[in-house]
Amino acid sequence: MESAAAERDFAGIIQSLDESHDAVWKVARMLNDKGHAVKIPVTTKASCYAEWEDHADDGDLFIERRVEVKQLSADFTSAADWPYGEKFIVCARHSWDRAKPKPWCYIILSCSGTHAATVFDTTRQHWFVEERTDSRREDVRQQFYFCPVERVKFFKMPRSIRALTREAHG
């Protein structure tokens, strides 16, 4: 008889919903102040208990996370055939240092698009800096962040994504 009790307290449920909005907006503001893009879904209210399912939400708020995507000119499937040894280039040092918000992760596609590798921001304490020539620019040296390859997550791309990648790169 849970629904009978809830139906009797429908006004209390609506009041609780109204009161929860202040907390949601406070948390949204805090996350926004920390550099996160926040989305708060529209809230609708049932006019009676029988309509509650038509107004149930799928979450209080959502934050977007920054993901940087690159595609290499080399193929790989896992750490075992990673073509660059024990080091995984994450990004140019200046791009991470200046980024707001910081990327949550970097997803690097293989040349064929069949596989990818992900470096999450949680591995940041393991990154190290090396200066290299930027292969895209003649005689330009800059510092890059690298991550030990054992901290990188390798995975196979879903088939539909691979087809799109092949189409995009001829």
N, C-alpha and C positions, 0 to 999 in steps of 0.2 A: 504494500500500500504506500510505497514511497511516492508515487505520483499523486495520490490523494493528498498527502501532506504538503507536497510542493504546490499543488493547485491551491490549497488553502492559504499558503504563504506567498502567493504570486506577487503581491505588492512588496513584500520583503525582498524577493529575488530582484525585482526591478530597482529597489532602493540600493541593494548591494552593487548592482551593475553601475548605477549612477556614481556611487561612492568610489568604485574602483577606477574610474576615469582619472581622478587626480593622481593616483599612484602611477598609472600608465604614463601620463604626460610628464611626471617628474622623472621617471626612468628614461623616457624618450629624450628629454632635455639633457640629462646627464650623458647619455650616449652620444647625442649630437655635439655636446661640448667637447667630447673626446675625439671628435672627427669622424663619427660614423653617420652615414646617411640613414635616416630612420623613416620607416613607413608605418603608419598607423591605419589599419583598415577602418572603413566606415562601420559604425555600430548602429544597428537597428534594434528596435524594441518590439516585442510582441504585445499585442493589445490584450491578450488573454493567455492563460497557460497552454491551451490547446495549440497555439501557434508557435510555441517556443522553438521547435526544431527549425522553422523557417527563418529564425533570427539568431541561431547559435553561430558563434564566430569560430574561426579557424586559428585564432591566436590574437594576442594583445598588440604585439608590435613585431616588426621585422627590421633587421639591420642588413644592409648590403655589405658585402665584403669585396675588397679589391682583389682581382686575380689578374696577373700579368701572363700573357700567352706569347710564346715564340715558337718558331718551327726551324729546326736545324737543316743543314744541307747534308747531314749524315744520317744513316739509318741505325737504329738500335731496337732491341726488344726488352732488354733487362740490364741489370748492373753487370752481368757476365759478359755482355758484348758491347758495353759502353765504350765508344771509340776513343775516349780521352783519359783513360787510366782511372786513377783513384780520386780524381778531382772532378767536381761538377760545377760548371760556371753558373752562377745564379743570375747575376746582373752586374752592370757597371756600378761601381761604388757610389758615384754621385746620384744615380737614379734612386737607389734605396735611401740614401742619406737625406735627399730632398723630398721624398714622397710623403704626401699627406692625403689620405691616410696611408699608412704602410701597407703594402700588399700582404694579404693573408697567405697567398701562395703564388708560386710560379709554375705554370704548366708548359712543358717543353715537348712539342710534337716531333716525332722522327720525320725524316724527309718524306717517307712514303705515307705518313699519317696513320700507320697501322698501330703504332705504340706511342706512349707518352710517358713522361716522368714528371713528378711533382715534388717541389721543395716547399715545405710549409714554413711559415714564420717561426714556428716553435723550435726549429733547428738553428735559429739565429746564433745561439751561443757557440755553435760549432763552426761557424763560418770564419774564413780567413781571407786576407787581402793579398793579391798578387798583381803586379803591373804586367800588362801584355800589350802587344800591338793589336789594335782593333782590326780584325780581318776585313771589315767592310770599308775601311779608310786607309789609304796609303800613308805610311809613316806617322800614324797617330797612335801614341801610346797612352794608355789610361789604366787606372786601377779598377779591378773587378773583385767582387765577392765570389768566393768558391765555397762549396760545401763538400764534405767527404761523401763519396758516392754511396757509402753504406747507409747514409741518412736519407737518401732519396727513395721515393716510392715510384716504382715502375709499374705500368699497367697496359693492357691491350685496349685500344679504343673500340667503342661499339661500332658495329658494321655500318650503320647508317651514317655515322660521323665520318668514317673512312671514305665512303663514297663521295660525300660533300668535299672532303679535303682533296681527293683526286681530281674532282671537277674544277675546283678553284685553282689548282696548280698544273692543269693541263696534262 
